[in-house]
Amino acid sequence: MRMLGLLVLLVAAGGAWLWWEAQHWRPSEDAYPDQGVLVSQADGNVNFRTVGALGGRFAYLNASSGSDAQDDRFARNFARAREAGLQVGALHRFDPCAKADGQSANFVTMVPRVDGLLPAAIALEATADACEDRVSEAAVESELMTFINQVEKHTAKPVILKVGPDFEAAYAISSKLERQLWVNRTRFEPTYAVRPWLLWSANEGLVTEASEEPLEWVVVRP
């Protein structure tokens, strides 16, 4: 019984260490010198100066989603991140159920046309399976390409595609669109994209002093 109790204690201690490690781990700056965060209103009040002190050099900020949802903290986060000396980029969450025109109008309403911004990022996560009306794979890809063209016209820079594993499995976008890729998987480098990635969300829930909520910590391929 003593041995069993000791074994249970060791397993519990090991699990606690793994849980703590998962919350606090990020790649070394020696391996990945350029690191940063993805921030949305769900993260609450983020101290971007602390992000910089932790080694962050840039911040992507959630700006809009679909054709009508907007991040209430975007303007505030935008100003504070730039004041903290971070490079700033905007992200739109693409809705496969919505037309491109409404989504691009939503994005350009939120994101100013100013010099020095990082390329816009498009989060591709949800598939058309949940759409009220059936949307074919070809229709999703067509609307996405239209949206990309409209955003690139507004920003004058090629976009970055933040492709989630479910969207990639459904549409194989990484093999069809020649844009830089942003992938996500905590701790272990993802392998679901067919081309090399530029950005990697290496910890999707990093606990830091910069925010009361865990932050999505992102690194750039050297």
FIKOLZA-1660 file (N, C-alpha, C; in steps of 0.1 Angstrom, whole numbers, plus 5000, padded with zeros to 4 digits):
% residues 222
   i   px   py   pz ch aa at
   1 5008 4988 5000  A  M  N
   1 5000 5000 5000  A  M CA
   1 5009 5013 5000  A  M  C
   2 5020 5012 5008  A  R  N
   2 5029 5023 5008  A  R CA
   2 5035 5026 4994  A  R  C
   3 5038 5015 4987  A  M  N
   3 5044 5017 4973  A  M CA
   3 5033 5023 4964  A  M  C
   4 5021 5018 4965  A  L  N
   4 5010 5023 4957  A  L CA
   4 5008 5038 4960  A  L  C
   5 5008 5041 4973  A  G  N
   5 5006 5055 4976  A  G CA
   5 5017 5064 4971  A  G  C
   6 5030 5059 4971  A  L  N
   6 5041 5067 4966  A  L CA
   6 5040 5068 4951  A  L  C
   7 5035 5058 4944  A  L  N
   7 5034 5058 4930  A  L CA
   7 5023 5068 4926  A  L  C
   8 5012 5069 4933  A  V  N
   8 5002 5078 4930  A  V CA
   8 5007 5092 4932  A  V  C
   9 5015 5094 4943  A  L  N
   9 5020 5108 4946  A  L CA
   9 5030 5112 4935  A  L  C
  10 5038 5103 4930  A  L  N
  10 5047 5106 4919  A  L CA
  10 5040 5110 4906  A  L  C
  11 5029 5102 4903  A  V  N
  11 5022 5105 4891  A  V CA
  11 5015 5118 4892  A  V  C
  12 5009 5122 4904  A  A  N
  12 5003 5134 4906  A  A CA
  12 5013 5146 4905  A  A  C
  13 5025 5144 4911  A  A  N
  13 5035 5154 4910  A  A CA
  13 5040 5156 4896  A  A  C
  14 5041 5145 4888  A  G  N
  14 5045 5146 4874  A  G CA
  14 5034 5153 4866  A  G  C
  15 5022 5150 4869  A  G  N
  15 5011 5157 4862  A  G CA
  15 5010 5172 4865  A  G  C
  16 5013 5175 4877  A  A  N
  16 5013 5190 4881  A  A CA
  16 5024 5197 4874  A  A  C
  17 5036 5191 4873  A  W  N
  17 5047 5197 4867  A  W CA
  17 5044 5199 4852  A  W  C
  18 5039 5189 4845  A  L  N
  18 5036 5190 4831  A  L CA
  18 5025 5201 4829  A  L  C
  19 5015 5202 4838  A  W  N
  19 5005 5213 4837  A  W CA
  19 5012 5226 4838  A  W  C
  20 5021 5228 4848  A  W  N
  20 5027 5241 4850  A  W CA
  20 5036 5244 4838  A  W  C
  21 5044 5234 4833  A  E  N
  21 5053 5236 4822  A  E CA
  21 5045 5240 4810  A  E  C
  22 5034 5234 4807  A  A  N
  22 5026 5237 4795  A  A CA
  22 5021 5252 4796  A  A  C
  23 5018 5257 4808  A  Q  N
  23 5013 5270 4809  A  Q CA
  23 5024 5281 4807  A  Q  C
  24 5036 5277 4811  A  H  N
  24 5047 5287 4811  A  H CA
  24 5058 5285 4800  A  H  C
  25 5056 5275 4792  A  W  N
  25 5067 5272 4783  A  W CA
  25 5066 5281 4770  A  W  C
  26 5077 5286 4766  A  R  N
  26 5078 5292 4752  A  R CA
  26 5092 5289 4747  A  R  C
  27 5093 5289 4734  A  P  N
  27 5106 5286 4728  A  P CA
  27 5117 5296 4732  A  P  C
  28 5129 5292 4732  A  S  N
  28 5140 5300 4736  A  S CA
  28 5142 5311 4726  A  S  C
  29 5147 5323 4731  A  E  N
  29 5149 5334 4721  A  E CA
  29 5162 5331 4713  A  E  C
  30 5171 5323 4717  A  D  N
  30 5182 5319 4709  A  D CA
  30 5178 5312 4697  A  D  C
  31 5168 5303 4698  A  A  N
  31 5162 5296 4686  A  A CA
  31 5153 5304 4678  A  A  C
  32 5145 5313 4685  A  Y  N
  32 5135 5321 4678  A  Y CA
  32 5136 5335 4684  A  Y  C
  33 5145 5343 4678  A  P  N
  33 5147 5357 4683  A  P CA
  33 5134 5366 4682  A  P  C
  34 5126 5364 4672  A  D  N
  34 5114 5372 4670  A  D CA
  34 5102 5365 4676  A  D  C
  35 5097 5371 4687  A  Q  N
  35 5085 5365 4693  A  Q CA
  35 5075 5376 4696  A  Q  C
  36 5063 5372 4698  A  G  N
  36 5052 5382 4701  A  G CA
  36 5039 5375 4706  A  G  C
  37 5028 5382 4705  A  V  N
  37 5015 5377 4710  A  V CA
  37 5004 5380 4700  A  V  C
  38 4994 5372 4702  A  L  N
  38 4981 5375 4695  A  L CA
  38 4971 5379 4706  A  L  C
  39 4965 5390 4705  A  V  N
  39 4956 5395 4716  A  V CA
  39 4942 5398 4711  A  V  C
  40 4932 5395 4719  A  S  N
  40 4918 5398 4716  A  S CA
  40 4912 5404 4728  A  S  C
  41 4900 5409 4727  A  Q  N
  41 4893 5415 4738  A  Q CA
  41 4891 5404 4749  A  Q  C
  42 4890 5392 4746  A  A  N
  42 4889 5381 4756  A  A CA
  42 4901 5381 4766  A  A  C
  43 4912 5386 4762  A  D  N
  43 4924 5386 4770  A  D CA
  43 4924 5397 4781  A  D  C
  44 4914 5406 4780  A  G  N
  44 4913 5417 4790  A  G CA
  44 4923 5427 4788  A  G  C
  45 4927 5433 4799  A  N  N
  45 4937 5444 4799  A  N CA
  45 4951 5439 4798  A  N  C
  46 4957 5441 4786  A  V  N
  46 4971 5435 4784  A  V CA
  46 4981 5447 4786  A  V  C
  47 4992 5444 4793  A  N  N
  47 5002 5454 4795  A  N CA
  47 5013 5451 4784  A  N  C
  48 5013 5459 4773  A  F  N
  48 5022 5456 4762  A  F CA
  48 5036 5459 4765  A  F  C
  49 5039 5468 4775  A  R  N
  49 5053 5470 4779  A  R CA
  49 5058 5458 4786  A  R  C
  50 5050 5451 4793  A  T  N
  50 5054 5438 4799  A  T CA
  50 5056 5428 4789  A  T  C
  51 5048 5427 4779  A  V  N
  51 5050 5418 4767  A  V CA
  51 5064 5421 4761  A  V  C
  52 5068 5433 4760  A  G  N
  52 5081 5437 4755  A  G CA
  52 5092 5432 4764  A  G  C
  53 5090 5434 4777  A  A  N
  53 5100 5430 4787  A  A CA
  53 5102 5415 4787  A  A  C
  54 5092 5407 4783  A  L  N
  54 5092 5393 4783  A  L CA
  54 5099 5388 4770  A  L  C
  55 5102 5397 4761  A  G  N
  55 5109 5393 4748  A  G CA
  55 5100 5395 4736  A  G  C
  56 5088 5399 4738  A  G  N
  56 5079 5401 4726  A  G CA
  56 5083 5413 4718  A  G  C
  57 5083 5412 4705  A  R  N
  57 5087 5423 4696  A  R CA
  57 5075 5428 4688  A  R  C
  58 5064 5420 4688  A  F  N
  58 5053 5424 4680  A  F CA
  58 5040 5419 4686  A  F  C
  59 5029 5425 4682  A  A  N
  59 5016 5421 4687  A  A CA
  59 5006 5420 4675  A  A  C
  60 5000 5409 4673  A  Y  N
  60 4989 5408 4663  A  Y CA
  60 4976 5410 4672  A  Y  C
  61 4967 5418 4667  A  L  N
  61 4955 5422 4674  A  L CA
  61 4943 5418 4666  A  L  C
  62 4934 5411 4673  A  N  N
  62 4921 5407 4667  A  N CA
  62 4913 5420 4664  A  N  C
  63 4909 5421 4652  A  A  N
  63 4902 5433 4647  A  A CA
  63 4888 5431 4644  A  A  C
  64 4885 5420 4636  A  S  N
  64 4871 5418 4632  A  S CA
  64 4869 5403 4629  A  S  C
  65 4857 5399 4628  A  S  N
  65 4853 5385 4626  A  S CA
  65 4840 5385 4617  A  S  C
  66 4841 5378 4606  A  G  N
  66 4829 5377 4597  A  G CA
  66 4826 5390 4592  A  G  C
  67 4813 5392 4590  A  S  N
  67 4808 5405 4583  A  S CA
  67 4803 5415 4593  A  S  C
  68 4802 5412 4606  A  D  N
  68 4797 5422 4615  A  D CA
  68 4803 5422 4629  A  D  C
  69 4811 5412 4633  A  A  N
  69 4817 5412 4646  A  A CA
  69 4830 5420 4647  A  A  C
  70 4831 5428 4657  A  Q  N
  70 4843 5436 4658  A  Q CA
  70 4849 5435 4672  A  Q  C
  71 4862 5436 4674  A  D  N
  71 4868 5435 4687  A  D CA
  71 4868 5449 4694  A  D  C
  72 4861 5449 4705  A  D  N
  72 4859 5462 4712  A  D CA
  72 4872 5468 4717  A  D  C
  73 4882 5460 4719  A  R  N
  73 4895 5465 4724  A  R CA
  73 4905 5468 4714  A  R  C
  74 4901 5467 4701  A  F  N
  74 4911 5468 4691  A  F CA
  74 4918 5482 4691  A  F  C
  75 4911 5492 4690  A  A  N
  75 4916 5506 4690  A  A CA
  75 4925 5508 4702  A  A  C
  76 4921 5504 4714  A  R  N
  76 4928 5506 4726  A  R CA
  76 4941 5498 4725  A  R  C
  77 4940 5485 4722  A  N  N
  77 4952 5477 4721  A  N CA
  77 4962 5482 4710  A  N  C
  78 4956 5487 4699  A  F  N
  78 4965 5492 4688  A  F CA
  78 4973 5503 4693  A  F  C
  79 4967 5513 4700  A  A  N
  79 4974 5525 4705  A  A CA
  79 4985 5521 4716  A  A  C
  80 4981 5512 4725  A  R  N
  80 4990 5508 4736  A  R CA
  80 5001 5500 4731  A  R  C
  81 4999 5491 4721  A  A  N
  81 5010 5483 4716  A  A CA
  81 5020 5491 4709  A  A  C
  82 5015 5501 4701  A  R  N
  82 5025 5510 4694  A  R CA
  82 5032 5519 4704  A  R  C
  83 5025 5524 4714  A  E  N
  83 5032 5532 4725  A  E CA
  83 5043 5524 4732  A  E  C
  84 5041 5511 4733  A  A  N
  84 5051 5502 4740  A  A CA
  84 5062 5498 4730  A  A  C
  85 5062 5503 4718  A  G  N
  85 5073 5501 4709  A  G CA
  85 5072 5487 4701  A  G  C
  86 5061 5481 4702  A  L  N
  86 5059 5468 4695  A  L CA
  86 5054 5471 4680  A  L  C
  87 5059 5462 4671  A  Q  N
  87 5053 5462 4658  A  Q CA
  87 5039 5456 4659  A  Q  C
  88 5030 5461 4651  A  V  N
  88 5015 5458 4653  A  V CA
  88 5010 5453 4639  A  V  C
  89 5001 5443 4640  A  G  N
  89 4994 5438 4629  A  G CA
  89 4980 5435 4633  A  G  C
  90 4971 5434 4623  A  A  N
  90 4957 5432 4626  A  A CA
  90 4953 5418 4620  A  A  C
  91 4943 5412 4627  A  L  N
  91 4938 5399 4623  A  L CA
  91 4923 5399 4621  A  L  C
  92 4919 5392 4611  A  H  N
  92 4904 5390 4608  A  H CA
  92 4901 5375 4609  A  H  C
  93 4890 5372 4615  A  R  N
  93 4886 5358 4616  A  R CA
  93 4876 5355 4605  A  R  C
  94 4880 5347 4595  A  F  N
  94 4872 5345 4583  A  F CA
  94 4860 5336 4586  A  F  C
  95 4848 5340 4581  A  D  N
  95 4836 5332 4583  A  D CA
  95 4833 5326 4569  A  D  C
  96 4834 5313 4568  A  P  N
  96 4831 5306 4555  A  P CA
  96 4816 5307 4551  A  P  C
  97 4808 5311 4560  A  C  N
  97 4794 5312 4557  A  C CA
  97 4790 5325 4552  A  C  C
  98 4799 5335 4553  A  A  N
  98 4796 5349 4549  A  A CA
  98 4803 5353 4536  A  A  C
  99 4797 5362 4529  A  K  N
  99 4803 5367 4516  A  K CA
  99 4815 5376 4519  A  K  C
 100 4824 5376 4509  A  A  N
 100 4837 5383 4511  A  A CA
 100 4835 5398 4512  A  A  C
 101 4825 5404 4505  A  D  N
 101 4823 5419 4505  A  D CA
 101 4820 5424 4519  A  D  C
 102 4811 5417 4526  A  G  N
 102 4807 5422 4539  A  G CA
 102 4819 5420 4549  A  G  C
 103 4827 5410 4547  A  Q  N
 103 4838 5407 4556  A  Q CA
 103 4849 5418 4554  A  Q  C
 104 4852 5421 4542  A  S  N
 104 4862 5431 4539  A  S CA
 104 4858 5444 4543  A  S  C
 105 4845 5448 4542  A  A  N
 105 4840 5461 4546  A  A CA
 105 4842 5462 4562  A  A  C
 106 4839 5451 4569  A  N  N
 106 4841 5450 4583  A  N CA
 106 4855 5453 4587  A  N  C
 107 4864 5446 4580  A  F  N
 107 4879 5447 4583  A  F CA
 107 4884 5461 4581  A  F  C
 108 4881 5467 4569  A  V  N
 108 4887 5480 4566  A  V CA
 108 4881 5491 4575  A  V  C
 109 4869 5489 4580  A  T  N
 109 4863 5498 4589  A  T CA
 109 4871 5499 4602  A  T  C
 110 4877 5487 4606  A  M  N
 110 4884 5487 4619  A  M CA
 110 4899 5490 4617  A  M  C
 111 4905 5487 4606  A  V  N
 111 4919 5487 4605  A  V CA
 111 4924 5499 4597  A  V  C
 112 4931 5508 4603  A  P  N
 112 4935 5521 4595  A  P CA
 112 4946 5517 4585  A  P  C
 113 4946 5526 4575  A  R  N
 113 4956 5524 4564  A  R CA
 113 4968 5533 4568  A  R  C
 114 4977 5528 4576  A  V  N
 114 4988 5536 4581  A  V CA
 114 5001 5528 4577  A  V  C
 115 5012 5536 4577  A  D  N
 115 5025 5530 4574  A  D CA
 115 5030 5522 4586  A  D  C
 116 5038 5512 4583  A  G  N
 116 5045 5505 4594  A  G CA
 116 5038 5493 4599  A  G  C
 117 5025 5490 4595  A  L  N
 117 5018 5479 4600  A  L CA
 117 5024 5466 4595  A  L  C
 118 5023 5455 4603  A  L  N
 118 5027 5442 4598  A  L CA
 118 5016 5437 4588  A  L  C
 119 5019 5428 4580  A  P  N
 119 5009 5422 4570  A  P CA
 119 4997 5418 4578  A  P  C
 120 4985 5420 4573  A  A  N
 120 4973 5415 4579  A  A CA
 120 4973 5400 4579  A  A  C
 121 4967 5395 4590  A  A  N
 121 4965 5380 4591  A  A CA
 121 4951 5376 4590  A  A  C
 122 4948 5365 4584  A  I  N
 122 4934 5360 4583  A  I CA
 122 4934 5346 4590  A  I  C
 123 4926 5345 4600  A  A  N
 123 4924 5333 4608  A  A CA
 123 4914 5324 4600  A  A  C
 124 4919 5312 4597  A  L  N
 124 4910 5303 4590  A  L CA
 124 4909 5291 4599  A  L  C
 125 4897 5290 4606  A  E  N
 125 4895 5280 4616  A  E CA
 125 4882 5273 4614  A  E  C
 126 4871 5280 4614  A  A  N
 126 4858 5273 4612  A  A CA
 126 4856 5269 4598  A  A  C
 127 4850 5257 4596  A  T  N
 127 4847 5252 4583  A  T CA
 127 4832 5255 4580  A  T  C
 128 4828 5252 4567  A  A  N
 128 4814 5255 4563  A  A CA
 128 4804 5245 4568  A  A  C
 129 4809 5235 4576  A  D  N
 129 4799 5225 4581  A  D CA
 129 4788 5230 4590  A  D  C
 130 4791 5241 4596  A  A  N
 130 4781 5247 4605  A  A CA
 130 4772 5258 4599  A  A  C
 131 4774 5260 4586  A  C  N
 131 4766 5271 4579  A  C CA
 131 4752 5267 4578  A  C  C
 132 4743 5276 4579  A  E  N
 132 4729 5274 4579  A  E CA
 132 4725 5268 4565  A  E  C
 133 4730 5274 4555  A  D  N
 133 4728 5269 4541  A  D CA
 133 4741 5262 4536  A  D  C
 134 4740 5252 4528  A  R  N
 134 4752 5245 4524  A  R CA
 134 4761 5254 4515  A  R  C
 135 4774 5254 4519  A  V  N
 135 4784 5262 4511  A  V CA
 135 4794 5252 4506  A  V  C
 136 4796 5251 4493  A  S  N
 136 4806 5241 4488  A  S CA
 136 4820 5245 4490  A  S  C
 137 4829 5236 4489  A  E  N
 137 4843 5238 4490  A  E CA
 137 4848 5249 4480  A  E  C
 138 4843 5248 4468  A  A  N
 138 4847 5258 4458  A  A CA
 138 4842 5272 4462  A  A  C
 139 4830 5273 4467  A  A  N
 139 4825 5286 4471  A  A CA
 139 4833 5292 4483  A  A  C
 140 4837 5284 4492  A  V  N
 140 4845 5289 4503  A  V CA
 140 4858 5294 4498  A  V  C
 141 4865 5287 4489  A  E  N
 141 4878 5291 4484  A  E CA
 141 4876 5303 4475  A  E  C
 142 4865 5304 4468  A  S  N
 142 4863 5316 4459  A  S CA
 142 4861 5329 4468  A  S  C
 143 4853 5328 4478  A  E  N
 143 4850 5339 4487  A  E CA
 143 4863 5343 4494  A  E  C
 144 4871 5333 4499  A  L  N
 144 4883 5336 4506  A  L CA
 144 4893 5343 4497  A  L  C
 145 4894 5339 4484  A  M  N
 145 4903 5345 4475  A  M CA
 145 4899 5360 4472  A  M  C
 146 4886 5362 4471  A  T  N
 146 4881 5375 4469  A  T CA
 146 4884 5384 4481  A  T  C
 147 4882 5378 4493  A  F  N
 147 4885 5386 4505  A  F CA
 147 4900 5389 4506  A  F  C
 148 4908 5380 4503  A  I  N
 148 4923 5382 4503  A  I CA
 148 4926 5394 4494  A  I  C
 149 4921 5394 4482  A  N  N
 149 4924 5404 4473  A  N CA
 149 4919 5418 4478  A  N  C
 150 4908 5418 4484  A  Q  N
 150 4902 5431 4489  A  Q CA
 150 4911 5436 4501  A  Q  C
 151 4915 5427 4510  A  V  N
 151 4923 5431 4521  A  V CA
 151 4937 5436 4516  A  V  C
 152 4943 5429 4507  A  E  N
 152 4956 5432 4502  A  E CA
 152 4955 5446 4494  A  E  C
 153 4944 5449 4488  A  K  N
 153 4943 5462 4482  A  K CA
 153 4943 5473 4492  A  K  C
 154 4936 5470 4504  A  H  N
 154 4935 5480 4514  A  H CA
 154 4949 5482 4521  A  H  C
 155 4956 5471 4524  A  T  N
 155 4968 5472 4531  A  T CA
 155 4981 5473 4523  A  T  C
 156 4980 5470 4510  A  A  N
 156 4991 5471 4501  A  A CA
 156 5002 5461 4505  A  A  C
 157 4998 5450 4511  A  K  N
 157 5008 5439 4515  A  K CA
 157 5001 5426 4514  A  K  C
 158 5009 5415 4510  A  P  N
 158 5003 5402 4510  A  P CA
 158 4999 5398 4524  A  P  C
 159 4988 5391 4525  A  V  N
 159 4983 5387 4538  A  V CA
 159 4990 5374 4543  A  V  C
 160 4989 5371 4556  A  I  N
 160 4993 5359 4562  A  I CA
 160 4981 5351 4565  A  I  C
 161 4982 5338 4562  A  L  N
 161 4970 5329 4565  A  L CA
 161 4973 5321 4577  A  L  C
 162 4965 5323 4588  A  K  N
 162 4966 5316 4600  A  K CA
 162 4957 5304 4599  A  K  C
 163 4962 5293 4595  A  V  N
 163 4954 5281 4591  A  V CA
 163 4954 5271 4603  A  V  C
 164 4941 5269 4607  A  G  N
 164 4940 5258 4618  A  G CA
 164 4939 5244 4612  A  G  C
 165 4942 5234 4620  A  P  N
 165 4942 5220 4615  A  P CA
 165 4929 5216 4608  A  P  C
 166 4917 5220 4614  A  D  N
 166 4904 5215 4609  A  D CA
 166 4902 5222 4595  A  D  C
 167 4905 5235 4594  A  F  N
 167 4903 5241 4581  A  F CA
 167 4913 5235 4570  A  F  C
 168 4925 5233 4574  A  E  N
 168 4935 5227 4565  A  E CA
 168 4930 5213 4561  A  E  C
 169 4925 5205 4570  A  A  N
 169 4920 5192 4566  A  A CA
 169 4908 5192 4557  A  A  C
 170 4900 5202 4558  A  A  N
 170 4888 5204 4550  A  A CA
 170 4891 5209 4536  A  A  C
 171 4901 5219 4535  A  Y  N
 171 4903 5226 4522  A  Y CA
 171 4917 5225 4517  A  Y  C
 172 4926 5220 4524  A  A  N
 172 4940 5219 4520  A  A CA
 172 4945 5232 4514  A  A  C
 173 4942 5243 4522  A  I  N
 173 4945 5256 4517  A  I CA
 173 4960 5259 4516  A  I  C
 174 4968 5253 4524  A  S  N
 174 4983 5255 4524  A  S CA
 174 4989 5251 4511  A  S  C
 175 4983 5242 4504  A  S  N
 175 4988 5237 4491  A  S CA
 175 4982 5245 4479  A  S  C
 176 4972 5253 4482  A  K  N
 176 4965 5260 4471  A  K CA
 176 4968 5275 4470  A  K  C
 177 4970 5281 4481  A  L  N
 177 4973 5296 4481  A  L CA
 177 4987 5299 4485  A  L  C
 178 4994 5307 4476  A  E  N
 178 5008 5310 4479  A  E CA
 178 5008 5322 4487  A  E  C
 179 5006 5320 4500  A  R  N
 179 5007 5331 4510  A  R CA
 179 5015 5325 4522  A  R  C
 180 5021 5334 4529  A  Q  N
 180 5028 5329 4541  A  Q CA
 180 5018 5323 4551  A  Q  C
 181 5023 5313 4558  A  L  N
 181 5014 5305 4567  A  L CA
 181 5017 5308 4582  A  L  C
 182 5007 5307 4590  A  W  N
 182 5007 5308 4604  A  W CA
 182 5000 5296 4610  A  W  C
 183 5007 5288 4617  A  V  N
 183 5002 5275 4622  A  V CA
 183 5001 5276 4638  A  V  C
 184 4994 5266 4644  A  N  N
 184 4993 5266 4658  A  N CA
 184 4993 5252 4664  A  N  C
 185 5001 5251 4674  A  R  N
 185 5001 5238 4682  A  R CA
 185 5010 5241 4694  A  R  C
 186 5005 5240 4706  A  T  N
 186 5013 5242 4718  A  T CA
 186 5024 5232 4720  A  T  C
 187 5035 5238 4722  A  R  N
 187 5048 5230 4726  A  R CA
 187 5055 5223 4714  A  R  C
 188 5047 5217 4706  A  F  N
 188 5053 5209 4695  A  F CA
 188 5050 5215 4681  A  F  C
 189 5061 5216 4673  A  E  N
 189 5059 5222 4660  A  E CA
 189 5049 5215 4651  A  E  C
 190 5039 5222 4646  A  P  N
 190 5029 5215 4638  A  P CA
 190 5034 5210 4625  A  P  C
 191 5028 5200 4619  A  T  N
 191 5032 5194 4607  A  T CA
 191 5020 5192 4597  A  T  C
 192 5009 5199 4600  A  Y  N
 192 4997 5197 4591  A  Y CA
 192 4997 5205 4579  A  Y  C
 193 5005 5215 4578  A  A  N
 193 5006 5223 4566  A  A CA
 193 5016 5217 4556  A  A  C
 194 5014 5218 4543  A  V  N
 194 5023 5212 4534  A  V CA
 194 5035 5220 4530  A  V  C
 195 5035 5233 4534  A  R  N
 195 5046 5242 4531  A  R CA
 195 5051 5247 4544  A  R  C
 196 5064 5252 4545  A  P  N
 196 5070 5257 4557  A  P CA
 196 5062 5269 4562  A  P  C
 197 5061 5270 4575  A  W  N
 197 5053 5281 4581  A  W CA
 197 5063 5293 4583  A  W  C
 198 5056 5305 4585  A  L  N
 198 5064 5317 4589  A  L CA
 198 5062 5320 4603  A  L  C
 199 5049 5319 4608  A  L  N
 199 5046 5321 4622  A  L CA
 199 5040 5309 4628  A  L  C
 200 5043 5307 4641  A  W  N
 200 5039 5295 4649  A  W CA
 200 5034 5300 4662  A  W  C
 201 5021 5297 4665  A  S  N
 201 5016 5299 4679  A  S CA
 201 5021 5288 4687  A  S  C
 202 5032 5290 4694  A  A  N
 202 5039 5279 4701  A  A CA
 202 5033 5276 4714  A  A  C
 203 5026 5285 4720  A  N  N
 203 5018 5283 4732  A  N CA
 203 5005 5291 4731  A  N  C
 204 4994 5284 4730  A  E  N
 204 4981 5290 4728  A  E CA
 204 4975 5295 4741  A  E  C
 205 4982 5292 4753  A  G  N
 205 4977 5297 4766  A  G CA
 205 4988 5300 4775  A  G  C
 206 4997 5309 4772  A  L  N
 206 5009 5312 4780  A  L CA
 206 5005 5321 4792  A  L  C
 207 5008 5317 4803  A  V  N
 207 5005 5325 4815  A  V CA
 207 5017 5334 4818  A  V  C
 208 5015 5347 4818  A  T  N
 208 5025 5357 4820  A  T CA
 208 5020 5368 4829  A  T  C
 209 5030 5377 4833  A  E  N
 209 5026 5389 4841  A  E CA
 209 5019 5400 4832  A  E  C
 210 5019 5398 4819  A  A  N
 210 5014 5408 4810  A  A CA
 210 4998 5409 4810  A  A  C
 211 4992 5398 4815  A  S  N
 211 4977 5398 4814  A  S CA
 211 4972 5389 4825  A  S  C
 212 4960 5391 4830  A  E  N
 212 4953 5382 4839  A  E CA
 212 4949 5369 4832  A  E  C
 213 4947 5370 4819  A  E  N
 213 4943 5358 4811  A  E CA
 213 4955 5353 4803  A  E  C
 214 4956 5340 4801  A  P  N
 214 4967 5334 4792  A  P CA
 214 4967 5340 4779  A  P  C
 215 4978 5342 4773  A  L  N
 215 4980 5348 4760  A  L CA
 215 4985 5338 4750  A  L  C
 216 4982 5340 4737  A  E  N
 216 4987 5332 4726  A  E CA
 216 5000 5337 4722  A  E  C
 217 5011 5329 4724  A  W  N
 217 5025 5334 4722  A  W CA
 217 5029 5329 4709  A  W  C
 218 5035 5338 4701  A  V  N
 218 5038 5335 4687  A  V CA
 218 5053 5337 4684  A  V  C
 219 5059 5328 4676  A  V  N
 219 5073 5330 4672  A  V CA
 219 5073 5330 4657  A  V  C
 220 5084 5336 4652  A  V  N
 220 5087 5337 4637  A  V CA
 220 5098 5327 4634  A  V  C
 221 5096 5320 4623  A  R  N
 221 5107 5311 4618  A  R CA
 221 5120 5320 4615  A  R  C
 222 5131 5316 4621  A  P  N
 222 5143 5323 4619  A  P CA
 222 5147 5324 4604  A  P  C
% end
